[in-house]
């Protein structure tokens, strides 16, 4: 009866489950076809205008009057449209049914993805700034000789699509879900998932549908983590998917109704059988089963288990005989186990490549392997008559008692010197740990020859000392050359300054001549300052000069005042002062900003505008001042940027220079733990000028992390 009932229940369960599997898969395909038709109706209307030669010509000629007629017509023809937009090839809006001058379709990257696909493109959900709600868009390219010249885009609120799909919801136990190409919910019979635009991209059926697969599975990777029967099907073209699922508890509830009938029939017959079985098992069956379980436990290796033997009948006698037999067997097993362990120990001990010793707490050698005999030159019998002290160099004997004591209580590793049979010594690494053999405390020790390692360490130390000596010698020689060069150039600068001082007030000079003399005077003074700062930088490198607080605001203002402004070129430098940008540096840091400002003036056309911006950033909890110098000059090609800061590397300009300026700027900043990078002033177009971003650690960098 039980077998029949079980087969009947299983058959019922299988039939119900198969019906739901087939129904969910078919419904997923039907809804997928409906969504595809919904989207295709929009795409067909757009395509009709996109292939119209007048539309193509209007986009090419930027004929907004004609395009307004096209857009208004589409707005009327497409019943589900909310916004119609026509774009040119560069993403500029030629028509917008709501009159807006921007579209989130372009801002969210939809246009870029449409260009890559080069055919009808359906977006996922995105937030429309015009409608203030989530929409999806159908974009059809307008092509002229197979080249995309623009796009016709219709944005649609998915509310109507959701309402139409949920009208088919006849079974409240099922869920019909439509997701977009990102896995966001477009339609769901539970409205909260729609309102929240829940992301179901991590669930397995959604992943399959988005990848273009269709089928049906039983899985708990669903939107509510319930075990469900799920049918899924992709929506062509769009990358969307349709999911139709039914909880498994629906299957179980139907099966349980059938089971209830069987259980009622079985209950009566089972009650009679159980009553009879209870009285038989209480007296006879239970003791036999208990003895059988005991024997099974012993067969699994649990030799301590014993049978209950308190009965005074034949079963009790059987249990006591069994327990006595197991006591004898346990002693035999323990002995065999000990012998087996001893064999394994000897096998490992003798085959080891390093010398191994067994030593008692007095240091006497109890056992030694073949490697020990080979390394030390003694026979096995000779080693067993010796102590550890006989193998230890005399100068190391004083350490031996404390080492043995430590190795017994805990593992130990130390380096020492051992003696071979012929008297030669060698460095070893002695690794040991205490253990017990029976009731005896012993030490198991491994010895490794580290003579080669010691020689290598000595060679490394010798090489390091030699390199350090050579480095110090090179620094001293460099310092001598810098001192000689600085002394001679400073003498020449002083002579130039004296002559300029004598003639600068000559009443016969014209205004232009006076201006030139002042510029030469400032340049000569700056040359002397640079020589002084280079000496200081050399002292920083060698650790002979400490940094002190510098206000970057003052450095920038000095560079603006000293900027070499040509008489025939308008130069506009915009800078809002920000005193208090204190860094730990030297006045030499000014050369960073002077170089960038001078380059902006030098590498520009007829008129140049230079914007200097300041700000703060935090990296790994450390505060940095960020100075941005951007201009509208010639710009730097993208292929030149990676090598711009290398020594003797220059841009594409033919202006005079040695290609060292930006290399020196980068080197200076790195000495002060700063950095510099270059970008286009206008992203994607280097011809609109360059933007240099300088970051320097603030003097209080460790104290001003966000949240302090």
C-alpha positions, 0 to 999 in steps of 0.5 A, a space after each residue: 500500500 505504501 509503495 503504491 501511494 508513493 508512486 501515485 504521489 510522485 506521478 501526480 507531482 510530476 504531472 503538475 510540475 510539467 504542466 507549469 513548466 510548459 505553461 510558463 515557457 509558452 507564456 514567456 515566449 508570447 509576452 516576448 513577442 508582444 514586447 517586440 511588436 510594441 517596440 517594432 511599431 515605434 521603430 517602423 514609424 521612425 524608419 519610414 522617416 529615416 529613409 526619406 531622402 528629404 529627411 536625410 537632406 534636411 539633417 545634412 542642411 540643418 533644416 530645422 523647419 522641415 525637421 520640425 514637421 517630421 518630428 511633429 508627424 512622428 509625435 502624432 503617428 506613434 501612439 506610445 511616444 512621450 518625446 521625439 528627438 532628432 539629432 545630427 551626427 555630433 549629437 546636436 538637437 535639431 528637433 525636440 518635441 518638448 522644446 528642450 535643448 538637451 537630452 539624457 539619451 546623449 548624456 547617458 551614453 546612449 548615442 555612443 552605444 547607438 553609433 557602435 551598433 550602427 542600426 536600430 538601437 533600444 536603450 534600457 531605462 534611464 531618467 528623463 530630465 524633461 519628463 522627470 520619470 524613467 523612460 526607454 528610447 528607440 533610436 533609428 539611424 539616418 544614413 546617407 550612402 551607408 554613413 550615419 548622419 543623424 538619429 531619430 529617437 522616440 522616448 517612451 514611458 513604460 507605464 502603458 507597456 506595463 499596464 498592457 502586460 499585467 492585463 494578461 495576469 489571470 493567475 495570481 500565483 504567477 509573476 510576469 516580469 519584463 526587464 531591460 538590457 541592464 536587468 532593471 524591471 520594466 513590468 512586474 505584477 508587484 508594483 513596488 518592483 516597478 516603482 523602485 526600478 529594481 535591478 534583477 541582473 544578478 538572478 540566473 533567469 534574467 542573465 540567460 534571457 539578456 544573453 539571448 537564451 530561452 528555456 525553463 528552469 527550477 531555481 531559487 535565483 529569483 527576484 524574491 529568492 523563493 524556489 520557483 519554476 521559471 520560463 524565460 525568453 529574450 526580446 529580439 533586438 533590444 537585449 531585454 528579457 521576459 520572465 514568467 515564474 510560479 512558486 514551487 509551493 503552488 505545486 506542493 499545495 496541489 500535491 498535498 491535497 492529493 497526499 491528504 487522501 492517501 494519508 487518511 487511508 494509510 493511517 488506519 492500517 498503520 496504527 494496527 501494525 505499529 501497535 503489534 510491532 511496539 510490543 515485539 520490539 520492546 522485548 526482543 528487537 530493540 536489544 538486537 538492534 542496539 547490539 548491531 549498532 554497537 558492532 557497526 560503530 566498532 567496524 567504523 574504528 570506534 573501538 571504545 564502544 561497548 554493548 549494554 550487558 545488564 540483562 540476565 537472559 541469553 541476550 545479556 550473556 551474548 553482550 558480555 561475551 562480545 565486550 570481553 572479545 572487544 577488550 582483547 581486540 583493542 589491545 591487539 589493535 593498539 599494539 599493531 598501531 604502535 608498530 606501524 607508526 614505528 616503521 613509518 617513523 624509521 622510514 622517514 627518519 632514514 630517508 631524510 636528506 638532512 642529518 636527523 638526531 634523536 637526543 635525550 634531555 642530557 644531550 646524549 644521541 639516541 639515534 642518527 640517520 644515514 645523512 648524519 653519518 655522511 655529513 659528520 664522517 662517523 659510523 652509526 655506532 660511533 654517533 650513538 656513543 656520543 653526545 651533542 656536545 661532541 659535535 659542537 664547536 668549543 666556542 659554542 658549548 656555553 649555549 648548549 644547556 639553555 638551548 636543550 632546555 628550550 627545545 624540550 619545552 618548545 620548538 627552537 631554531 638557531 644557528 651554531 657551528 659544528 665539528 666533523 670527525 676530522 676536526 673541520 668546522 661548518 656553520 649549521 642551522 639547528 631545528 628541534 622540538 621536544 616530544 615523548 617516546 613512551 614515558 621518555 622525553 626526547 628531542 628530534 633535531 634537524 641539522 642543515 649546512 648553511 656554509 654557502 648561505 653564510 658566505 653569500 650573506 658576507 658577500 652581500 654585506 661587502 658589496 653593499 658597503 662598497 656601493 655605499 662608499 662609491 655613492 658617497 664618493 660620487 655625491 662628494 664629486 658632484 658637490 665639488 662640480 656644483 660648487 665650481 659651476 655655481 661660483 663661476 656663474 655667480 661671478 659672471 651674474 654679479 658682473 652683469 648686475 653691476 653693469 646693468 645697475 650702472 646703465 639702468 638710470 641713464 637719462 638717454 635710454 628710451 622707455 623700451 630700452 629701460 624695460 629691456 634692461 629691467 627684464 635682463 636685470 630680473 633674469 640675471 637675479 633669477 639665474 643667481 636664485 636658481 643656482 642657490 636653489 640647486 645647491 639647496 636641492 643637492 643638500 636635500 638629496 644628501 640629507 644636509 638641509 631641512 625643508 621649511 614652510 612655503 606659501 604657494 600663493 606667494 610663489 604663484 603671484 611672483 611667477 605672474 609678476 615675472 612672466 615674460 609678456 611679449 609686446 605684440 601678444 595680449 596675455 590674460 592671466 586669471 588667478 584668485 589669490 588663496 593665501 595659506 596654501 602652506 607646503 614643506 619645500 624651498 623657494 625653488 618650488 616657484 620654478 614649477 609654476 613659472 615654467 608652466 606659465 611661461 610655456 603657456 605664453 610661449 606655446 600659443 597663438 596671437 592671444 592667450 588666456 591662462 586660468 590658474 585654479 586652486 583646490 584641495 584633494 585627499 589621497 589615502 587620508 593625506 591632504 594635497 593642494 591642487 594647482 591647475 594651470 590651463 590655457 587656450 594655446 596650441 595644445 599637446 597631441 595625445 601621442 606626445 603626452 606619455 613622454 612629455 615629462 621625459 628628459 630631452 622630450 618636447 612637444 610638436 612646437 618649433 619654439 626654442 628650448 632644450 626639452 628639460 623644463 617639464 622634466 625638471 618640473 616633474 623631478 622637483 615635485 617628486 622630491 617634495 612628494 608631489 606630482 604633475 599630470 597633463 590633460 586636454 583643456 577641452 576633453 577629447 580635443 587637444 587643439 583647444 589648449 592644455 591643462 596641467 594639474 599639480 599636487 603637493 602635500 600640505 604642510 599639515 597633511 597628516 592632520 586634515 583628513 576629512 572628518 577630523 
